[in-house]
Amino acid sequence: MGDCLVAFFMIDMDTRIILKGGTIVREGKQTKADVAVCGGLIERIAPEIVPSKEDKVFDCSDKIITVGLVDLHVHLREPGFSRKETIATGTAAAAHGGFTTVCSMPNLEPAPDTMEHLQEQLSIIERDAVVKVLPYATITRKRRGDELVDFPALKPYVAGFSDDGSGVQNEEVMLAAMEQAAQCDGIIAAHCEVNELLRKGYIHDGEYARMHGHRGICSESEWAQIERDIELAAKTGCRYHVCHISTKESVALIRKAKQRGVKITCETGPHYLTMCDMDLQENGRFKMNPPIRSAEDRDALVAGLQDGTIDVVATDHAPHTADEKSRGLELSAMGVVGLETSFAVIYTKLVKQGIISLEKAIEVLAEAPRRIFGLGGALQEGEAADIAVFDLEKSYTVDPATFLTMGRSTPFEGWELQGECCLTLVDGKIAYEKR
């Protein structure tokens, strides 16, 4: 693809940047306009902005301009697992995909379960990140599912609370967690999984597993815990966000909970919306948790996205080493990368096919996550200049060798996609520029 990562501080904060001739996509509308950026802020949006000779001008003709994308679910692997990814490489990949803010999951060593442990991560973020990173704290100490963390102490510094990678098995522990989160207006972002229902499965318990002799993960292992947590959220008034839903039953439960007035939101991933278990191959790049499920599940997820039951598309970007992903479906590590393909997959497979609108895509990739998690930011004058520019006509073949992430395992390898990020600005600085 000929991509080049541009140094984050290449352009001085006082240099004015003009985005000329683009189509702004925001709040359900498209408008042709120029955008001027200066001092880290969006200075002006107007039909015509005449640049001075000192301005840095980007020709955005035939391109769209959006508020920077937000991924609520990424694994940056630092501290503790820098052989898989670093905050520097993960945020470079985010910028390459048009993301200006990411929320990093707490599967780390040490886990961010105290301010001391969280500070280790925050220090690396401050030093190395080229996009905005807001970490999650854990729900329980060391993600063990028993002793709760100090919610009020951690809340000002985190996106929310999650034991991602593990479901909280004990109902009383989750009830107490939701009560504490409600008291400090924190968000519980739950990985929902009933351990006793896993039965050593590693792909969806469906047709592909039966045909090829694999052990399956049943859908109930996900939706049963969502069902439990919905009642706890209704009881406590907690803000409850369900991570990476993958089953039709999960969609139905969340739809009904929203109709009841439960404070519930949810996300799914691009792979769950565009693939089913019959698309699997005997390769670790198709292995993630939860697994890619049936065509019926995929279609229910798409319907949930269309009707607003599903609020957000998040990647669950989870890099591993090449060796960890080279052991086939049974023995490879769970997790695939997604930051650098997310927009193009959604645009190519859902927007281009008329399943959702471009405006809806921007809502679920950028606007809704900002609103739900209180992250702020909008493509408006006076706001932080967190901006992404995409060329919707640019076609390319997904080649992991071009990725900026250290992870190379993607189920989208070889796909022909449209919609390439050309430019990402974070606080008015160039985080990524296509050369």
SULSUL-V527378 format. One line per field, one symbol per residue. ss: DSSP state (h for helix, s for strand, l for the rest). phi: phi as a letter, one per 40 degrees, with the letter a starting at -180 (. if undefined). psi: psi as a letter, one per 30 degrees, with the letter a starting at -180 (. if undefined). A space follows every 10 residues. Layout:
BEGIN
ss = ???
phi = ???
psi = ???
END
This chain:
BEGIN
ss = llllllllll llllllssss ssssssllss ssssssssll ssssssllll lllllssssl lllsssslss ssssslllll llllllhhhh hhhhhhllss ssssllllll llllhhhhhh hhhhhhhhll lsssslslls hhhllllsll hhhhhlllll slllllllll hhhhhhhhhh hhhlllssss llllhhhlll llssllhhhh hhlllssllh hhhhhhhhhh hhhhhhllss sslllllhhh hhhhhhhhhh lllssssslh hhhhllhhhl lllhhhllll llllhhhhhh hhhhhhhlll lsslllssll lllllllhhh hlllllllll lhhhhhhhhh hllllllhhh hhhhhhhhhh hhllllllll lllsllssss sssssssllh hhllllllll lllllsssss ssssssllss sssll
phi = .gcaccdcbc bcdcccbbcb gcbcbafgbb acacbbbagg bccabadabc ccccccbbcb dgbbbbcdcb bcabbcgbch bcccabcccc cccdcdcgcb bbbccccbbc ccbacccccd ccccdccbcb bcbbcccccb dffcgbcccc dcccdcbbci babdgacccc cccccccccc cccbfcbcbc cbacdcccfg cabccaccdc cbgccbbccc ccccccdccd ccccccgccb bccfcbbccc dcccdccccc gccbbabbbd cccbbbcccc bcaccbbabc ccbccccdcc cccccccgcc cabbcfdbcb cdccbbbgcc bccchbcacc bdcccccccb cccgcbcccc ccdccbcccc cccgcggaca dgcdcbbbbb ccccbaccbd cccccccbcb ccdgccbbhb cbabbbfgcc caacb
psi = fglkkkkege kkffkkkkjk gljkjkhglk kkllkkkkgf ljekklejkj llffkjkkjg kglkklkklk jfiljffkle hffelleeee feeeeefgkf klkklgiljl kifleeeeee eeeeeeefkf lkkjlkllel kghfgdkllj eeefefglea kkhkfkkjej eeeeeeeeee eeeghlkjjk jjkjeffehg lflkiaeeee eghlkljlef fefeeeeeee eeeeefgkjj kklikfleee eeeeeeeeff gkikllllle efffllfffl likffgjljl lkaleeeeee eeeeeeggek ekklfhjikl leefgggaee flkkkllfef feeeeeeefe efggelleee eeeffeeeee eeghfaklil kflkijkkkk jffkklkjjf fflflfkgjk fgkfkjlkik kekkkjhfkj fkkk.
END
